Every structure is written in C-alpha cells, then in structure tokens.
Amino acid sequence: MAHYDSSETLISVGRKIRILRERAGITQAELAKKLRTKKEVVSRIEKGRYNLLLSTLIEIAHIFGRQLQIRFIKRKGGA
C-alpha cells in the first residue's frame, strides 16, 4: 500500500476555511468562540497544522452556512 501524505489535504482545507472566515468578516478569535476552542487552534487549522475531526468540519461548514461535501477522486498514478 502506498504511503499518503495528508499535509497537502490539510493545507488545502485550512486555506478554504480561512477564505470562508475572511469572506464572512470574522476574526480567528470569533470563529474559535463559535467552535468552543482557542484562537491558536483556528490558526493551526488554517495553516494545515491541525488534523480536524469530521464532526468539526461539519460544524465549520454549518457556521458558514455551507454543507460539507466529501469526494474521493482518483489521484494521478493512483489505483
């Protein structure tokens, strides 16, 4: 089984969360309060340095009035 580096995915998801937060005009501290966590955790999420639970992703989507959609797509050279 090939090794998969999840850091690319975490960075991509974090970037999307930061964009949603900025478009909503809220600070990291405000998002942290809605998630019942610390601003530092939101910062780590946005930098791709925090492995999110699926339930947290669903909650973030809900905060921004979005629905979470997960797709499994074939990678280049993948099975």
KOLVO-852090 format. One record per residue (C-alpha): x, y, z; residue in three letters; residue number from 1. Coordinates in steps of 0.2 Angstrom, whole numbers, plus 5000, padded with zeros to 4 digits. Layout:
# residues N
X  Y  Z  ALA  NUM
...
***
This chain:
# residues 79
5000  5000  5000  MET  1
5007  5017  4995  ALA  2
5010  5030  5008  HIS  3
4999  5045  5008  TYR  4
5005  5062  5014  ASP  5
4990  5071  5021  SER  6
4998  5088  5024  SER  7
4993  5093  5006  GLU  8
4975  5090  5010  THR  9
4976  5098  5027  LEU  10
4984  5114  5020  ILE  11
4970  5115  5006  SER  12
4956  5113  5019  VAL  13
4964  5125  5030  GLY  14
4966  5138  5016  ARG  15
4947  5136  5011  LYS  16
4942  5138  5029  ILE  17
4952  5154  5030  ARG  18
4944  5161  5014  ILE  19
4927  5157  5021  LEU  20
4931  5166  5038  ARG  21
4938  5181  5029  GLU  22
4923  5182  5017  ARG  23
4912  5181  5032  ALA  24
4921  5196  5040  GLY  25
4925  5187  5056  ILE  26
4941  5185  5066  THR  27
4950  5169  5071  GLN  28
4945  5173  5089  ALA  29
4927  5174  5084  GLU  30
4927  5158  5074  LEU  31
4936  5150  5089  ALA  32
4922  5156  5101  LYS  33
4909  5148  5089  LYS  34
4919  5132  5089  LEU  35
4922  5132  5108  ARG  36
4941  5132  5106  THR  37
4956  5144  5106  LYS  38
4961  5156  5093  LYS  39
4978  5146  5092  GLU  40
4968  5131  5086  VAL  41
4960  5140  5072  VAL  42
4977  5147  5067  SER  43
4984  5130  5066  ARG  44
4968  5123  5056  ILE  45
4971  5137  5044  GLU  46
4989  5133  5042  LYS  47
4986  5115  5039  GLY  48
4994  5110  5055  ARG  49
4979  5103  5064  TYR  50
4970  5086  5059  ASN  51
4952  5090  5060  LEU  52
4938  5078  5065  LEU  53
4924  5076  5053  LEU  54
4912  5082  5066  SER  55
4922  5099  5067  THR  56
4922  5101  5048  LEU  57
4903  5098  5048  ILE  58
4902  5112  5062  GLU  59
4913  5124  5052  ILE  60
4903  5121  5037  ALA  61
4887  5125  5047  HIS  62
4894  5141  5054  ILE  63
4897  5147  5037  PHE  64
4880  5142  5030  GLY  65
4888  5128  5020  ARG  66
4886  5109  5018  GLN  67
4901  5098  5019  LEU  68
4904  5088  5003  GLN  69
4917  5075  5003  ILE  70
4923  5067  4986  ARG  71
4935  5053  4983  PHE  72
4944  5057  4967  ILE  73
4957  5047  4958  LYS  74
4975  5053  4960  ARG  75
4987  5054  4946  LYS  76
4996  5037  4945  GLY  77
4984  5030  4958  GLY  78
4973  5015  4958  ALA  79
***
